[in-house]
Amino acid sequence: MSRRSSSSASLSRDDIKLEISEPELLPKFAASPVQDFVIRSLREKEHHDHKVSLSSNLSRRSTTPIIFSQTTTRRKPPEVEKTLEFTLEELCFGCVKKIKVTRDAIKHPGVIIQEEEILKIEVKPGWRKGTKITFEGVGDEKPGYLPADIVFLIDEKKHPLFSRNGNDLEICVEIPLVDALAGCTIPIPLLGGEKLNLSFENTVIYPGFEKVIKGQGMTNPKDNSTR
């Protein structure tokens, strides 16, 4: 009996040894709270990074639109300037002039032809040198560009008798010395083709003498009824 109980006691001690030795084995198989925290943190970070990566990929996919467009903005080319000469008579009384222009025109993609067009210019009475008349979109056509504008610049032909000074017309007349001293009547040509007889009786005409004839200058562009 005593051996059995002794043997039982020995067994019991072995059991106790096993129980005592278990804590030494636990660190190899179970993580401490700190380790658990680290592991959880790492796992949560990996999960979060994965979510961020997925969301950023989805965001990139959803916010990158692909737009196909065949529309282009056509640019405006520089204007084409041409000079037109007019006589003093045409600028004083006004006129209508027709100008033929030749331009490049696009009829079909890649097909450019030359076509003619008649432009009508109405010169207003009193216009002066430097006046500009613009015709929009009647110039050459080029791929990718809007049609050019044509600008006509008014120039004044030199007149054989008159010179223009603003709205005044000036003319120089030679008078013999005897007539200048004794007085005389002189026929003065006018711009419209008429003649006006000016009397200088009892008047001494000297070099540089001036005589003003009202209402025979250029037409006032602001009031066509006055000159």
C-alpha positions in Angstrom: 0.0 0.0 0.0 2.7 2.3 0.9 4.4 1.7 -2.5 1.3 2.4 -4.3 0.8 5.6 -2.5 4.5 6.4 -3.0 4.2 5.7 -6.6 1.0 7.9 -6.7 2.9 10.7 -4.9 5.7 10.5 -7.4 3.2 10.7 -10.2 1.6 13.7 -8.6 5.0 15.5 -8.5 5.5 14.7 -12.1 2.2 16.4 -12.8 3.2 19.4 -10.8 6.4 19.6 -12.8 4.6 19.6 -16.0 2.3 22.3 -14.8 5.2 24.4 -13.7 7.1 23.9 -16.9 4.1 25.0 -19.0 4.7 28.8 -18.5 8.2 28.3 -19.9 6.6 26.9 -23.1 3.9 29.6 -23.4 6.1 32.4 -24.8 7.0 30.2 -27.7 3.4 29.7 -28.7 1.4 32.7 -27.3 2.0 36.3 -27.8 2.2 38.8 -25.0 -0.3 41.7 -24.8 2.4 44.0 -26.2 3.0 41.6 -29.0 -0.7 41.2 -29.6 -1.0 45.0 -29.9 1.9 45.2 -32.3 0.5 42.4 -34.4 -3.0 43.9 -34.4 -1.5 47.3 -35.3 0.4 45.8 -38.1 -2.6 43.9 -39.4 -4.8 47.0 -39.1 -2.2 49.1 -40.9 -1.9 46.5 -43.7 -5.7 46.4 -43.9 -5.8 50.2 -44.0 -3.1 50.5 -46.7 -4.9 47.9 -48.7 -8.1 50.0 -48.5 -6.3 53.2 -49.3 -4.6 51.5 -52.3 -7.9 50.2 -53.5 -9.7 53.5 -53.0 -6.9 55.4 -54.7 -6.9 53.0 -57.6 -10.7 53.3 -57.9 -10.4 57.1 -57.6 -7.8 57.2 -60.4 -10.0 55.1 -62.6 -13.1 57.1 -61.9 -11.6 60.6 -62.2 -9.6 60.2 -65.4 -12.1 61.0 -68.2 -11.3 60.3 -71.8 -12.7 63.0 -74.1 -12.6 62.6 -77.9 -13.3 65.9 -79.8 -12.9 66.8 -83.4 -13.6 70.5 -82.9 -10.8 73.0 -83.2 -10.7 76.8 -82.9 -9.8 78.5 -86.1 -7.5 81.4 -85.8 -7.9 84.8 -87.4 -5.1 85.7 -89.9 -3.7 89.2 -90.2 -5.8 91.6 -92.3 -4.7 92.3 -95.9 -4.2 96.0 -96.6 -4.6 97.5 -100.0 -4.2 101.1 -101.1 -6.8 102.9 -103.3 -6.1 106.3 -104.9 -8.9 108.8 -105.4 -8.9 112.2 -107.0 -9.8 115.4 -105.1 -13.0 115.5 -107.0 -14.0 112.0 -105.9 -13.1 112.7 -102.3 -14.9 116.1 -102.4 -18.2 115.0 -104.0 -18.2 111.3 -103.2 -18.3 108.4 -105.6 -18.9 104.6 -105.9 -16.1 102.4 -107.0 -16.2 98.7 -107.7 -13.0 96.6 -107.0 -12.4 93.1 -108.3 -10.5 90.9 -105.9 -9.2 87.3 -106.5 -8.9 85.1 -103.5 -8.1 81.4 -102.5 -11.3 79.6 -101.5 -11.6 76.1 -99.9 -14.4 74.2 -101.7 -13.7 70.7 -100.4 -11.1 69.4 -97.8 -7.7 69.7 -99.5 -9.2 71.4 -102.6 -8.4 75.2 -102.9 -9.5 77.1 -105.9 -9.3 80.8 -107.0 -12.5 82.8 -107.2 -13.3 86.4 -108.1 -15.5 88.8 -106.1 -16.6 92.3 -106.8 -16.4 94.7 -103.8 -18.4 97.9 -103.8 -16.9 100.9 -102.1 -19.1 104.0 -101.4 -16.8 107.0 -100.9 -18.6 109.6 -98.7 -18.2 113.3 -99.6 -15.3 114.8 -97.6 -13.3 111.6 -97.0 -9.6 112.3 -96.6 -6.4 110.5 -97.0 -5.9 107.7 -94.4 -9.6 106.7 -94.2 -10.0 102.9 -93.9 -12.7 100.6 -95.3 -12.9 97.1 -94.0 -14.5 94.1 -95.7 -14.6 91.2 -93.3 -14.0 87.6 -94.3 -13.5 88.2 -98.0 -9.7 87.4 -98.1 -7.9 84.2 -98.7 -9.1 81.0 -97.0 -6.5 78.6 -95.4 -7.0 75.3 -93.6 -7.3 76.0 -89.8 -7.8 79.7 -90.3 -10.8 82.0 -90.7 -11.1 84.0 -93.9 -8.9 87.1 -93.8 -10.3 90.6 -93.8 -9.4 93.1 -96.6 -8.8 96.7 -95.6 -8.7 99.4 -98.2 -6.6 102.5 -97.3 -7.7 105.7 -99.0 -5.0 107.7 -100.7 -5.2 111.0 -102.5 -4.0 111.6 -106.0 -2.0 114.7 -106.6 -4.1 117.4 -108.3 -2.6 119.6 -111.1 -4.1 122.8 -109.6 -5.3 122.4 -106.1 -3.7 121.2 -102.9 -5.7 120.2 -99.8 -5.2 121.6 -96.3 -7.8 120.0 -94.1 -11.1 121.0 -95.6 -9.6 123.9 -97.5 -8.5 123.9 -101.1 -5.5 126.1 -102.1 -4.5 127.3 -105.5 -1.6 129.5 -106.6 -2.2 132.0 -109.4 0.5 134.0 -111.3 -0.5 137.7 -111.9 1.5 140.0 -114.1 3.1 142.9 -112.2 1.1 145.6 -114.2 -2.2 143.9 -113.3 -1.1 143.4 -109.7 -0.4 147.2 -109.3 -3.3 148.6 -111.4 -6.0 146.1 -110.5 -7.6 143.4 -112.6 -10.2 140.7 -112.9 -8.9 137.1 -112.8 -10.8 133.9 -113.7 -10.3 131.3 -111.0 -11.0 127.6 -111.7 -13.1 125.7 -109.2 -12.9 122.0 -108.3 -16.2 121.2 -109.9 -15.0 122.5 -113.3 -16.6 125.9 -113.1 -14.8 129.2 -113.2 -15.3 132.2 -110.9 -14.2 135.7 -111.9 -12.5 137.6 -109.1 -12.3 141.4 -109.3 -9.2 143.1 -107.7 -10.1 146.6 -108.8 -8.5 149.3 -106.6 -6.5 146.5 -104.8 -2.7 146.2 -104.8 -1.7 142.5 -105.1 1.6 141.7 -103.5 3.6 138.5 -103.3 1.9 136.1 -100.8 -1.5 137.9 -101.1 -4.4 135.7 -100.1 -8.0 135.7 -101.0 -10.6 133.5 -99.4 -13.6 132.2 -101.4 -16.2 130.8 -99.0 -18.1 127.6 -99.8 -15.7 126.3 -102.5 -13.5 124.0 -100.4 -13.9 120.3 -99.6 -17.2 119.0 -98.4 -17.6 118.8 -94.7 -17.7 115.0 -93.8 -19.9 115.7 -90.8 -22.4 117.8 -92.8 -22.5 117.0 -96.6 -24.5 120.2 -97.3 -21.7 122.5 -96.4 -18.2 123.2 -97.8 
